[in-house]
């Protein structure tokens, strides 16, 4: 797939594993918090290393991928290796 989303697709987790954010190939995301599955869902777009999120409720957020780490607002997420 020749798409700007390709480097970010996959599961991203905080160091403590409490927040898990799946960035899907179709431009959708699903974020779990603790035991709450799908706490936040919505769409995302990628421009270079920058990610713009739009929650299904209309809330917006941003993130940046730097050196393999995803900085999403106040969160630091790491790619989960399968």
C-alpha positions in Angstrom: 0.0 0.0 0.0 1.5 3.3 -1.0 -0.2 5.4 1.6 1.0 7.9 4.2 -0.9 5.8 6.8 1.4 2.8 6.3 4.1 3.7 8.9 1.5 4.3 11.7 -0.9 1.3 11.0 -1.0 -1.1 13.9 -1.4 -1.2 17.7 0.1 1.5 19.9 0.2 1.3 23.7 1.3 3.4 26.6 4.3 2.0 28.6 1.9 0.8 31.3 -0.5 -0.8 28.8 -3.5 1.1 30.1 -4.2 2.8 26.8 -4.2 0.9 23.5 -4.8 2.7 20.2 -5.3 0.7 17.1 -4.7 2.6 13.9 -6.3 0.7 11.1 -5.5 0.6 7.4 -8.9 2.1 6.5 -8.2 5.4 8.3 -10.2 4.4 11.4 -8.9 4.1 15.0 -10.1 2.4 18.1 -8.8 3.3 21.5 -9.2 1.2 24.6 -8.6 2.5 28.1 -8.1 0.0 30.8 -10.9 -2.5 30.6 -13.0 -0.2 28.4 -12.9 -1.4 24.9 -13.6 1.2 22.1 -13.6 4.0 24.6 -12.9 6.3 21.7 -13.4 5.6 18.0 -13.1 7.8 14.9 -11.0 8.5 11.9 -7.5 9.8 11.3 -5.4 11.3 8.5 -1.7 11.3 8.2 0.4 14.1 6.7 4.1 13.3 6.8 4.7 12.5 10.5 1.7 14.3 11.7 -1.7 12.7 12.6 -5.0 14.4 12.8 -7.8 12.6 14.7 -11.5 13.2 14.6 -13.5 11.2 17.2 -16.9 10.0 16.1 -18.4 12.6 18.5 -16.6 15.4 16.7 -13.7 15.9 19.2 -10.4 16.5 17.5 -6.8 15.7 18.6 -3.4 15.5 17.0 -0.3 13.3 17.2 3.2 13.1 15.8 5.4 10.2 15.0 9.0 10.8 16.0 11.7 8.1 16.0 9.2 5.3 16.2 7.3 6.8 19.1 3.7 8.2 18.8 3.1 11.4 20.7 -0.6 11.8 20.9 -1.6 14.9 22.8 -0.3 14.2 26.4 0.2 10.5 25.7 3.3 8.6 24.7 2.6 5.4 22.8 4.9 2.7 21.6 4.3 0.3 18.7 3.2 -3.1 20.0 5.2 -5.9 18.5 3.3 -9.0 17.5 
